[in-house]
Amino acid sequence: MTLYLSLARQIMDQTSLQHLIQTFSPIEKRDAKRFLNSPFFNQRKDLIDLFELYCHAPDTGKVMAWQLVVGAETYDDQKFRLLQSYLFKLLEKYLSTKELLSDEASEKLALLAAYRKRNATDAFQHARKSLEKKLAYSPYRNGQFHETQFKLLWETHQLNYIQNPTDNALLKELSRASDIQYLSQKLRLICLLAAHQSVYQNSDRLDDDQSVLALASKEEYCNLPAVSIYLLCYNMLTEPDKETHFQQFKSFLISKSGHFSGSEMHGLFILAINYCIRKINAGQDTYSKQVLELYQIGLEKTYLFENDQLSRFTYYNIVAIGIQTGELEWVRYFINEYKNRLEKKFRESMFSFNLARLEYALRNFGFVLELLQKANYRDILLNLSAKTLLLKTYHELGERDALESHMDAMRNYIHRKRIIGYHRTNYLNVVRYMEKLIRLNLDDRQAVNAFVDSVRKEPVLSEKSFFLNLGNIR
């Protein structure tokens, strides 16, 4: 325990500065150096030197960093911490500036405010018309679009009011724009809370959700894409038994996708996909094709990616749904095509495991053994999934000795890793029911019926379909 705490403190001593720099991509490091070299933001060479040092040697200790950056002067901890603090704040300014410049609308709004404060009317009007044109031609009609519209109207009103205090013509338009901006943002939060409730079965509600829904349902708002999509989503989440709500949301989601940013579409697609998965988990297999279609569209439109990467959990789920729906050739294409979009540290293990799942579905058991025995699954849950697949493969091949040896090893692994909760119960049950299965007398119909009945009633067992398929029993 003492050693652990000592190591923890040592890691903390690396400082937030070093951790921040490690998150920078090579391009960001290049751009940050240019930022630091700008006299407008920084006039200290030692900050540039410290940044370059941490870029190339991120684990450099404080005393060594002082010697390399400051020189022969005796190490002063307070001065070095100040040096780190100055650099950290400059890098934060770089990140905030980078974010501002990545959003042209926000940049133009800031310019409008600057012109207004200088009472530069002609320049203000030119910038205003430019932003209005940009909004008119933008395909987006999401919450951010309406927020930009509101801010543009607000800047225009402020300038007009200075020039003519009796003119309040824009106030009514501002009021409606404010309502739309509020509704689009609040409805999104209401839907996220409803989605959370569907998973964790709690009754938390926003205090004003009913009044928000009533306002959003008015004719002047409900047909706006930024409002209507979340009304449809809310209906789907709060009345899950009415399939028409899901179909309406899905149809709108696909047909109006161009009105929303990629990140927003990512969240909306995940809500629709999770709805389908809950239906599948409840035994409604008809939703398998629905969710596969959503996955395929999400892949094609890149809505399922974050930072240009595909989550290993999404990769896993897509393979599972593809196999379940019998789209095995497409699954092979997907596994290979999107392998390199996985995070590098999970890439080979997820690729080999999911390819093994496909080969199992194709009954190419020799390939399954080859793929599983060569791979190194460091993630505990992935390791257990692989062990389960290997267990089923030994059973299919009739390798009784290998199967019994593997069951013992799998049980010992579960106990050794101190896996708790659902996963411990589930995988111990997998081993337990496999032991029952291989000892089952198939000529004893009463025993077979008792086994099937026990499997059906087992509350925690991920491989129910395998054990209930008596065609698998040798």
SELUM-997422 format. One record per residue (C-alpha): residue number from 1; x, y, z. Coordinates in steps of 0.25 Angstrom, whole numbers. Layout:
N
(node NUM; (X; Y; Z));
...
***
This chain:
474
(node 1; (0; 0; 0));
(node 2; (11; 10; 3));
(node 3; (18; 7; -10));
(node 4; (5; 9; -17));
(node 5; (2; 23; -11));
(node 6; (17; 27; -14));
(node 7; (15; 24; -28));
(node 8; (2; 31; -29));
(node 9; (8; 44; -23));
(node 10; (19; 42; -33));
(node 11; (9; 42; -45));
(node 12; (2; 54; -39));
(node 13; (16; 61; -38));
(node 14; (16; 60; -54));
(node 15; (6; 72; -53));
(node 16; (-6; 75; -61));
(node 17; (3; 82; -71));
(node 18; (10; 69; -75));
(node 19; (-3; 61; -75));
(node 20; (-9; 72; -84));
(node 21; (2; 72; -94));
(node 22; (2; 57; -95));
(node 23; (-13; 59; -100));
(node 24; (-8; 67; -112));
(node 25; (-7; 61; -126));
(node 26; (6; 64; -134));
(node 27; (-2; 75; -142));
(node 28; (-6; 81; -129));
(node 29; (8; 81; -124));
(node 30; (12; 88; -136));
(node 31; (1; 99; -136));
(node 32; (3; 101; -121));
(node 33; (18; 104; -123));
(node 34; (14; 114; -133));
(node 35; (4; 120; -123));
(node 36; (15; 121; -113));
(node 37; (24; 128; -123));
(node 38; (14; 139; -125));
(node 39; (18; 151; -118));
(node 40; (4; 155; -116));
(node 41; (2; 143; -107));
(node 42; (16; 140; -101));
(node 43; (29; 147; -100));
(node 44; (36; 137; -92));
(node 45; (46; 127; -98));
(node 46; (47; 118; -86));
(node 47; (32; 115; -87));
(node 48; (35; 110; -102));
(node 49; (47; 102; -97));
(node 50; (39; 96; -86));
(node 51; (28; 92; -96));
(node 52; (37; 86; -106));
(node 53; (44; 78; -95));
(node 54; (31; 72; -90));
(node 55; (27; 69; -104));
(node 56; (39; 61; -107));
(node 57; (41; 55; -92));
(node 58; (28; 56; -85));
(node 59; (33; 49; -72));
(node 60; (45; 58; -70));
(node 61; (46; 61; -55));
(node 62; (45; 75; -49));
(node 63; (60; 77; -46));
(node 64; (65; 72; -59));
(node 65; (54; 80; -67));
(node 66; (59; 93; -59));
(node 67; (74; 90; -63));
(node 68; (70; 88; -77));
(node 69; (61; 100; -78));
(node 70; (67; 110; -68));
(node 71; (81; 106; -68));
(node 72; (92; 106; -57));
(node 73; (83; 114; -47));
(node 74; (80; 107; -34));
(node 75; (67; 99; -35));
(node 76; (56; 107; -29));
(node 77; (43; 99; -27));
(node 78; (34; 111; -26));
(node 79; (39; 118; -38));
(node 80; (38; 105; -46));
(node 81; (24; 103; -42));
(node 82; (21; 117; -47));
(node 83; (28; 114; -60));
(node 84; (19; 102; -62));
(node 85; (6; 110; -58));
(node 86; (9; 121; -68));
(node 87; (11; 110; -79));
(node 88; (-1; 103; -75));
(node 89; (-10; 116; -76));
(node 90; (-4; 119; -89));
(node 91; (-8; 105; -94));
(node 92; (-22; 106; -89));
(node 93; (-23; 120; -97));
(node 94; (-18; 112; -109));
(node 95; (-28; 102; -107));
(node 96; (-40; 112; -105));
(node 97; (-35; 120; -117));
(node 98; (-34; 108; -126));
(node 99; (-49; 104; -122));
(node 100; (-53; 118; -125));
(node 101; (-47; 119; -138));
(node 102; (-52; 105; -142));
(node 103; (-67; 111; -141));
(node 104; (-68; 122; -152));
(node 105; (-82; 126; -146));
(node 106; (-76; 129; -132));
(node 107; (-64; 136; -138));
(node 108; (-74; 145; -146));
(node 109; (-82; 148; -134));
(node 110; (-70; 152; -126));
(node 111; (-66; 161; -138));
(node 112; (-80; 167; -138));
(node 113; (-79; 170; -123));
(node 114; (-66; 177; -125));
(node 115; (-71; 186; -136));
(node 116; (-84; 189; -128));
(node 117; (-75; 194; -116));
(node 118; (-67; 203; -125));
(node 119; (-80; 208; -132));
(node 120; (-75; 204; -145));
(node 121; (-88; 203; -152));
(node 122; (-84; 201; -166));
(node 123; (-74; 190; -162));
(node 124; (-85; 184; -153));
(node 125; (-95; 183; -164));
(node 126; (-86; 177; -174));
(node 127; (-82; 166; -164));
(node 128; (-97; 164; -160));
(node 129; (-101; 162; -174));
(node 130; (-90; 152; -176));
(node 131; (-94; 144; -164));
(node 132; (-109; 144; -168));
(node 133; (-105; 139; -182));
(node 134; (-97; 128; -176));
(node 135; (-109; 124; -167));
(node 136; (-118; 124; -179));
(node 137; (-109; 115; -187));
(node 138; (-106; 106; -175));
(node 139; (-113; 92; -176));
(node 140; (-113; 92; -161));
(node 141; (-126; 94; -153));
(node 142; (-122; 89; -140));
(node 143; (-121; 96; -126));
(node 144; (-108; 102; -129));
(node 145; (-114; 109; -142));
(node 146; (-125; 115; -134));
(node 147; (-115; 119; -123));
(node 148; (-107; 127; -134));
(node 149; (-119; 133; -139));
(node 150; (-123; 138; -125));
(node 151; (-109; 144; -123));
(node 152; (-109; 151; -136));
(node 153; (-123; 157; -134));
(node 154; (-118; 161; -120));
(node 155; (-106; 168; -125));
(node 156; (-114; 175; -136));
(node 157; (-124; 180; -125));
(node 158; (-113; 185; -116));
(node 159; (-107; 194; -128));
(node 160; (-121; 198; -132));
(node 161; (-125; 202; -118));
(node 162; (-113; 211; -116));
(node 163; (-116; 218; -129));
(node 164; (-131; 219; -127));
(node 165; (-136; 216; -113));
(node 166; (-150; 216; -117));
(node 167; (-149; 205; -127));
(node 168; (-153; 191; -121));
(node 169; (-157; 184; -134));
(node 170; (-147; 173; -132));
(node 171; (-152; 169; -118));
(node 172; (-163; 161; -122));
(node 173; (-154; 153; -132));
(node 174; (-144; 152; -121));
(node 175; (-154; 146; -112));
(node 176; (-158; 135; -121));
(node 177; (-144; 132; -125));
(node 178; (-141; 131; -110));
(node 179; (-153; 121; -108));
(node 180; (-147; 112; -120));
(node 181; (-133; 112; -114));
(node 182; (-138; 109; -101));
(node 183; (-148; 98; -105));
(node 184; (-137; 91; -114));
(node 185; (-127; 90; -103));
(node 186; (-137; 87; -92));
(node 187; (-144; 76; -100));
(node 188; (-130; 70; -102));
(node 189; (-128; 69; -88));
(node 190; (-142; 63; -85));
(node 191; (-139; 52; -95));
(node 192; (-126; 49; -89));
(node 193; (-132; 48; -75));
(node 194; (-143; 39; -81));
(node 195; (-133; 30; -87));
(node 196; (-125; 29; -74));
(node 197; (-138; 26; -67));
(node 198; (-141; 14; -77));
(node 199; (-127; 8; -73));
(node 200; (-127; 11; -58));
(node 201; (-142; 10; -55));
(node 202; (-142; 23; -47));
(node 203; (-154; 33; -46));
(node 204; (-145; 46; -47));
(node 205; (-152; 57; -55));
(node 206; (-149; 71; -58));
(node 207; (-158; 80; -51));
(node 208; (-163; 87; -63));
(node 209; (-163; 76; -73));
(node 210; (-178; 76; -75));
(node 211; (-179; 91; -78));
(node 212; (-167; 90; -87));
(node 213; (-174; 79; -95));
(node 214; (-187; 87; -95));
(node 215; (-180; 99; -101));
(node 216; (-172; 90; -111));
(node 217; (-185; 84; -116));
(node 218; (-191; 97; -121));
(node 219; (-192; 99; -136));
(node 220; (-182; 110; -137));
(node 221; (-171; 101; -131));
(node 222; (-174; 86; -133));
(node 223; (-171; 86; -148));
(node 224; (-157; 92; -146));
(node 225; (-146; 81; -148));
(node 226; (-139; 84; -135));
(node 227; (-152; 83; -127));
(node 228; (-159; 72; -134));
(node 229; (-148; 62; -134));
(node 230; (-147; 62; -119));
(node 231; (-162; 62; -117));
(node 232; (-162; 49; -126));
(node 233; (-150; 44; -118));
(node 234; (-157; 47; -105));
(node 235; (-170; 39; -109));
(node 236; (-161; 27; -113));
(node 237; (-154; 27; -100));
(node 238; (-166; 29; -91));
(node 239; (-176; 20; -98));
(node 240; (-167; 9; -103));
(node 241; (-178; -1; -105));
(node 242; (-184; 8; -116));
(node 243; (-175; 4; -128));
(node 244; (-181; 15; -137));
(node 245; (-173; 25; -128));
(node 246; (-160; 18; -131));
(node 247; (-163; 17; -146));
(node 248; (-167; 32; -147));
(node 249; (-154; 35; -139));
(node 250; (-146; 26; -148));
(node 251; (-152; 32; -161));
(node 252; (-150; 46; -157));
(node 253; (-136; 43; -152));
(node 254; (-132; 38; -166));
(node 255; (-139; 48; -175));
(node 256; (-135; 60; -167));
(node 257; (-121; 56; -164));
(node 258; (-115; 68; -171));
(node 259; (-121; 78; -162));
(node 260; (-112; 73; -150));
(node 261; (-97; 73; -147));
(node 262; (-90; 59; -147));
(node 263; (-88; 59; -132));
(node 264; (-103; 62; -130));
(node 265; (-106; 51; -140));
(node 266; (-97; 42; -132));
(node 267; (-105; 44; -120));
(node 268; (-118; 42; -127));
(node 269; (-114; 29; -134));
(node 270; (-109; 24; -120));
(node 271; (-123; 27; -114));
(node 272; (-130; 19; -125));
(node 273; (-120; 8; -125));
(node 274; (-121; 6; -110));
(node 275; (-136; 6; -111));
(node 276; (-135; -6; -121));
(node 277; (-125; -13; -113));
(node 278; (-134; -12; -101));
(node 279; (-145; -18; -109));
(node 280; (-136; -30; -114));
(node 281; (-132; -32; -100));
(node 282; (-147; -33; -96));
(node 283; (-148; -45; -106));
(node 284; (-153; -36; -118));
(node 285; (-144; -41; -129));
(node 286; (-151; -34; -140));
(node 287; (-143; -22; -136));
(node 288; (-130; -28; -140));
(node 289; (-132; -24; -154));
(node 290; (-136; -10; -150));
(node 291; (-124; -8; -142));
(node 292; (-115; -14; -153));
(node 293; (-121; -4; -162));
(node 294; (-118; 8; -152));
(node 295; (-103; 3; -151));
(node 296; (-101; 2; -166));
(node 297; (-106; 16; -168));
(node 298; (-98; 21; -156));
(node 299; (-86; 15; -162));
(node 300; (-88; 20; -176));
(node 301; (-91; 34; -171));
(node 302; (-80; 33; -160));
(node 303; (-90; 36; -149));
(node 304; (-84; 25; -141));
(node 305; (-70; 30; -140));
(node 306; (-64; 39; -129));
(node 307; (-51; 45; -132));
(node 308; (-50; 37; -145));
(node 309; (-51; 24; -137));
(node 310; (-61; 13; -135));
(node 311; (-64; 9; -121));
(node 312; (-60; -6; -118));
(node 313; (-73; -8; -112));
(node 314; (-81; -3; -124));
(node 315; (-72; -12; -133));
(node 316; (-75; -24; -124));
(node 317; (-90; -21; -124));
(node 318; (-90; -19; -139));
(node 319; (-84; -33; -141));
(node 320; (-94; -39; -132));
(node 321; (-106; -33; -139));
(node 322; (-100; -36; -152));
(node 323; (-99; -51; -148));
(node 324; (-112; -51; -142));
(node 325; (-119; -46; -155));
(node 326; (-111; -56; -163));
(node 327; (-104; -45; -171));
(node 328; (-91; -53; -170));
(node 329; (-84; -48; -183));
(node 330; (-87; -33; -179));
(node 331; (-81; -37; -165));
(node 332; (-68; -42; -171));
(node 333; (-67; -29; -179));
(node 334; (-70; -20; -167));
(node 335; (-60; -27; -158));
(node 336; (-49; -25; -168));
(node 337; (-53; -11; -173));
(node 338; (-54; -5; -160));
(node 339; (-43; -12; -152));
(node 340; (-34; 0; -154));
(node 341; (-44; 10; -148));
(node 342; (-43; 3; -135));
(node 343; (-34; 9; -124));
(node 344; (-20; 3; -126));
(node 345; (-18; -4; -113));
(node 346; (-31; -12; -115));
(node 347; (-30; -14; -130));
(node 348; (-24; -27; -131));
(node 349; (-31; -34; -120));
(node 350; (-45; -29; -124));
(node 351; (-42; -33; -139));
(node 352; (-38; -47; -135));
(node 353; (-49; -49; -126));
(node 354; (-60; -44; -135));
(node 355; (-55; -52; -146));
(node 356; (-55; -64; -138));
(node 357; (-70; -61; -135));
(node 358; (-72; -61; -149));
(node 359; (-65; -74; -152));
(node 360; (-73; -80; -141));
(node 361; (-86; -76; -147));
(node 362; (-81; -82; -161));
(node 363; (-77; -95; -153));
(node 364; (-62; -93; -157));
(node 365; (-58; -98; -143));
(node 366; (-44; -101; -147));
(node 367; (-42; -86; -150));
(node 368; (-49; -82; -137));
(node 369; (-39; -90; -129));
(node 370; (-27; -84; -137));
(node 371; (-32; -70; -135));
(node 372; (-35; -71; -120));
(node 373; (-23; -79; -116));
(node 374; (-13; -69; -123));
(node 375; (-20; -56; -118));
(node 376; (-16; -49; -105));
(node 377; (-28; -43; -98));
(node 378; (-24; -34; -87));
(node 379; (-38; -28; -84));
(node 380; (-44; -37; -74));
(node 381; (-58; -37; -80));
(node 382; (-53; -39; -94));
(node 383; (-45; -51; -89));
(node 384; (-57; -57; -82));
(node 385; (-65; -55; -95));
(node 386; (-54; -62; -103));
(node 387; (-53; -73; -92));
(node 388; (-68; -75; -94));
(node 389; (-67; -76; -109));
(node 390; (-55; -86; -108));
(node 391; (-64; -94; -98));
(node 392; (-75; -95; -108));
(node 393; (-66; -99; -119));
(node 394; (-60; -111; -111));
(node 395; (-74; -115; -109));
(node 396; (-77; -114; -124));
(node 397; (-65; -122; -127));
(node 398; (-68; -133; -117));
(node 399; (-54; -130; -110));
(node 400; (-59; -135; -96));
(node 401; (-45; -135; -89));
(node 402; (-42; -121; -95));
(node 403; (-55; -116; -91));
(node 404; (-54; -121; -76));
(node 405; (-40; -116; -75));
(node 406; (-45; -102; -81));
(node 407; (-57; -102; -71));
(node 408; (-47; -103; -59));
(node 409; (-38; -93; -64));
(node 410; (-49; -83; -67));
(node 411; (-55; -85; -53));
(node 412; (-42; -83; -47));
(node 413; (-39; -70; -55));
(node 414; (-53; -64; -50));
(node 415; (-49; -67; -36));
(node 416; (-35; -62; -38));
(node 417; (-39; -49; -44));
(node 418; (-49; -46; -33));
(node 419; (-60; -42; -44));
(node 420; (-72; -38; -36));
(node 421; (-87; -35; -39));
(node 422; (-94; -39; -52));
(node 423; (-82; -44; -59));
(node 424; (-77; -53; -48));
(node 425; (-91; -59; -47));
(node 426; (-93; -60; -62));
(node 427; (-80; -67; -66));
(node 428; (-80; -76; -54));
(node 429; (-94; -80; -59));
(node 430; (-89; -83; -73));
(node 431; (-79; -93; -67));
(node 432; (-89; -99; -58));
(node 433; (-99; -101; -69));
(node 434; (-89; -107; -78));
(node 435; (-85; -117; -68));
(node 436; (-100; -121; -67));
(node 437; (-101; -121; -82));
(node 438; (-89; -131; -84));
(node 439; (-95; -140; -73));
(node 440; (-109; -140; -78));
(node 441; (-115; -153; -82));
(node 442; (-122; -150; -95));
(node 443; (-130; -162; -94));
(node 444; (-137; -158; -81));
(node 445; (-148; -148; -86));
(node 446; (-151; -144; -72));
(node 447; (-137; -140; -69));
(node 448; (-136; -132; -83));
(node 449; (-149; -125; -80));
(node 450; (-144; -121; -66));
(node 451; (-131; -116; -72));
(node 452; (-138; -107; -82));
(node 453; (-147; -102; -71));
(node 454; (-136; -99; -62));
(node 455; (-129; -91; -73));
(node 456; (-141; -83; -77));
(node 457; (-143; -79; -62));
(node 458; (-129; -75; -60));
(node 459; (-129; -60; -58));
(node 460; (-114; -58; -61));
(node 461; (-109; -66; -73));
(node 462; (-104; -59; -86));
(node 463; (-104; -72; -94));
(node 464; (-118; -77; -92));
(node 465; (-120; -79; -107));
(node 466; (-108; -88; -108));
(node 467; (-113; -97; -96));
(node 468; (-128; -97; -101));
(node 469; (-124; -101; -115));
(node 470; (-124; -116; -112));
(node 471; (-119; -118; -126));
(node 472; (-105; -115; -120));
(node 473; (-106; -126; -110));
(node 474; (-98; -138; -114));
***
